[in-house]
């Protein structure tokens, strides 16, 4: 498995989701396990290749919802 370092933009995005918009993650169809995974990704500063779909999906949904510009 390939470990990918979080960019500054990805770290900022995760902080925004985890501190202000946890309900949004659940509304997008992800569950508590994914919230825990997002916290782990943020704490470790990297994600693995297979977790990229989760991050990309949440990022696109956040743009559509206006959470991030």
Secondary structure, 3 states (H helix, E strand, C coil): CCEEECCHHHHHHHHHHHHHCHHHHHHCCCCHHHHHHHHHHHHHCEEEHHHHHHHHHHHHHHHHHCCCC
